[in-house]
Amino acid sequence: MTETSIRPTPRTTAFSLIKTTALDHVAHCDHSEDEPPPPNREMYNDLTSVLENWHAADTLREDSLLLAEWLAVELCGYLYGQLNQDRGRFDQWLRDFGDQVCRSQMHAHPAGPTAVEIMSVVADGLATRSDGLARQRLVRIGVPYLHYVRQDHAVEDAREIALTFALWAGPQLAELMHRDAVRINAYLDSRIS
């Protein structure tokens, strides 16, 4: 009897990453240590496994692009909510954050500037919910994303973009939910179902 495996969807993977990073943020804040929390190896390994699964199924480019879109949309939504849906404040935050990311990530192949560029595309359509605009957004996100993901390093590069977004989105959600793990779980469980 052959065992079949179910390939995780980009949406499910996005919410799993956000949940893990949000709850890690809450746990770290509860301990109020001065040092950043240690890397979450389980999340890293789980994400790598999902990406390798997509790579084996020859869907890595499409699925990882959709994963990046889900993460970027969620992150922008959390930020927009924290800023009381004030578009001017959101645009200013994005410019300031983008400048900070670009100054701090000066190595040869940084994920941060690409993630900020993707966020800028998502931010352009914050107030609209048209399917046509969503498809157009995906095409516009695809340009910087697919330029970033190198053919010979596709899993590694897709992982870096996903982790970048997850490490930004999780803490934003945790703060939006006032660091309440029960609220975070309930919110994400309702989004997943």
Disulfide bonds with the S-S distance in Angstrom:
none
